[in-house]
């Protein structure tokens, strides 16, 4: 099913070509089942010296001897296991950066993130802050990073977030949930090994996969849509429907969802996300709801904005017997709602993409709170 927007598109002014963004892309990528075994060969030429370690930041799901035996450690390389139970925080980034600086006499040769969106975002953020002064919260926003990040590698172990290809690293800060959006954020190398997703629990597989699906819906129906974003978004949408509505072998499903995540992330690189992501950020900030399920909790109530997308989403939930929790916002105070609404409405590019330049007249604080109250 092709999803199209009924909104009038406003294109970048072709009369002034300096308004077009020159976005970076991941320069190197390897794809294939079992490709993790090639990581050592990839890293070897990037090592600065025997005193300059590679730091592997890994989801603690993999904290076992079998996995460690596969990690290509040399000299003073270090593996740091990190829980992905909570969304990544600016304070967490600052603590990791301080820990690494204190422990080693030289800056690391690189940072390798192995896990889902949380670990990938942490790896990107740490690689930036190790080479830039200040705290992580200072860089939440758009194009605030002045110096290149350290060499950093992303290895997703679950598919859907698009973090492996995006130019942002989304963090919970003291005042807001917002990404470090910069040309220095994308990974220098990505390794896509579908075998990692064999062990993902079904509900997590669905919620994270829906992050990709919702990326596609929001990109393809947005006012920022252009041929670049559309080409990636349509392919990602096609792959999502094969995975979540078709009946294909498990190996094909893993391969296709990994590539759907890549294409979905590329689609929003030159566009933006929309209402679901804007609302999910507020939900996460106040209640700590993780991003994938947060998007699902919001998206189910957005039929007025994305009718075809929500219809497909409901079919996917029915096919996979997914039951979303209810009453998430039932016990919130008015102050909680105010914070949630303010966080969400602060993400202006997302709302403009979703609703157009007059979005503030469409999505009032009262209307947004009413949507949150449904969750």
Buried (B, 14 or more C-beta within 10 A) or exposed (E): EEBEBEBEEEEEEEEEEEEEEEEEEBEEBBBBBEBBEBBEEBBEEBBBEEEBBBBBBBBBBBEEEEBBEEBBBEEBBBBBBBEBEEBBBBBBBBEBBEBBEEEBEEBBBBBBBBBBBBBBBBBBBBBBBBBBEEBBBBBBBBEEBEEBBBBBBBBBBBBBBBBBBBBBBBBBBEBBBBBBBBBBBBBBBBBBBBBBBEEBEEBBBBBBBBBBBBBBBBBBBBBBBBEBBBEBBBBBBBBBBBBBEEEEEEEEBBBBBBBBBBBBBBBBBBBBBBBBBBBBBBBBBBBEBBBBBBBBBBBBBBBEBBEBBBEBBEBBBEEBEBEBEEEBBEEBEEEBBBBBBBBBBBBEBBBBBBBBEEBEEEBEBEEBBEBBEEB
